[in-house]
């Protein structure tokens, strides 16, 4: 087990990382994933298409959806890679951002509510939304959608928040 959570967080003595993951793209939104991949790959069909209109018109008809698909896919990928949910033996933290940074953490001793939301498809694909609140806030302090193995995350948090 790793001994350090993040270079920006001070590790507590004896603190171990139990779970660390980025939101899943395909398992969280499979339909959008397939649509964006197909839009991104549509340009590879360009040489095989018959040209009834001008070459430039056909190129623009293919290039515009392809560029839109690539930009949307890359933006989504960056958003997923920029979000990290970490559960240690002492706390749960959510780190967001690549250039800028936002870290929210909740100590397990302060956790009052752990929410797990899954649609039918998400249950089949084993992803979901985890929400964590503490006594200090009226709403959710940490909420991450697309978390792989959300029941494992909830069980880990429940186990360590009851440990006293």
N, C-alpha and C positions, 0 to 999 in steps of 0.2 A: 504494500500500500504506500501511496505517496505521503510524504510528511508535510508538504507545503500546498496551500490552497491556490494562491495566486501571488505573483510578485508584488501586488499592491496591497494585499491583506496580510496582517500579522498573524502567523499561525499560532494557535494555542498549543501548549505542550501536550503531546499525546493525541493531537487531532489528526485523524486520518480521513482521506477522501474515500467515500463509500460509493459515490455515483457522480459522474460528470458527463454531460451530453449537450449537444446542440439540437435544436428542433429538427425533426425529419421533414424533408420536402415531399418525397413521393408518398410515404405512408400517411402523412397528414392531409394532403390534397392530391390524390392520384389523378383525378380528371384534369385539373389545371396543369399538373406536371406533364402529362402526356400531350395536352394541347400546346403548351409552350415548347416542348421538345420538337413536336411536329412543325410548328411555325419556324423554329430555329433551323430545322433541317430542310425546309422546303426549297432552299436555294440549290441543293444538290440535284434536284430534279430538273433544273433549268436546261442543261444540255440535251435532255431527252424529250423535251416538249416540242410539238410541231408549231411552227410560227406562221400564224395567219395574219397577225398584225405585225407592226414594225418590231425590230429587234429591241429597240429602246423601250417601247411600250411594254413588251413582254418582260423585259428585265425589271422595270419599275413595278410591275404587278407582282413580281416574285420578291424583289428586294425589300419593298416596304414591309410586308408582313414578316419577313425573315428578320429584319432589323428590330422591329417591334418585339418579336418573340425573343430574340437574343437579349435585348435590353431588359425586358420584364423578367426573364429567367435569371440573368446575372444579378439583378437587383434583389430578387427573392433569395437567391443563393447567398449573397452577401449579408442579407438580413438574418438568415439562419446561422451563418458562420459567425456573425457578430454577437449572437446570443448564446450564453453558456449557463446552464443550470448546474450548480455544484452542491452536493449534499455531503457534508462531513459528519464526523461523530459529534460535533458541537453545534453546527449551524447550517443553514441553507442559504446560498447566495445566488443571485442572478446578475450576471455581468452582461451589459449591452454596449455595443459600440466598437468601432475599429479605430477611427481617428479620434473621436471623442469617446468618453467613457462614462458609464453610469453603473454603479454597483449598489445593489440592494441586498441586505442580508437580514435574516431573522435567526436569532439564537433559538435552539430547540426548546430550551426551558421557557421561552416566551410564546411559543406557538399555541394559539387557541383554536385554530380551525385550519384544516387541510381539505381543500375541495378537489375532487377529481371529476371531470366532465368528459364523456366519450359518446360519440354517435355510434350507431351500429357498425358502420364501416370502420371507424376508428378502433372499435373493440376487436374487430376481425384482424386489423393490421397492427394491433397492440401499440397505439399511440393515444394521446389525449391531452387535455389541458389541466395543468396543476395550478391551483391557487392557494396561497398561504397567507394567513392573517395572524396578527398577534393582538394582545390586549391593548397595545399602544395606539392602534389605528382602527377606525371604524370599517374600512374596506380592506380589500386585498392588498398586501404589500408586495407580494411576488405573484405574478401570473404569467405563465409561459404556455403557449399553445404548440402542439406538435411534439410533445415530450415522448421519446421512446420508453416503453415499459413503465407507464405511469403508476401502475399498482405497486411496483417495486419501490418507486420513489415514495409513495404515500406510506408504505409499510416501514421503510427506513426511518422516515421522519417520525412516525408514530412510535416506533421502538425507542428511538433516542430521546423523544420528548417525555416519555414516561420514566426514563431512567433517572432516578434521584437517590 
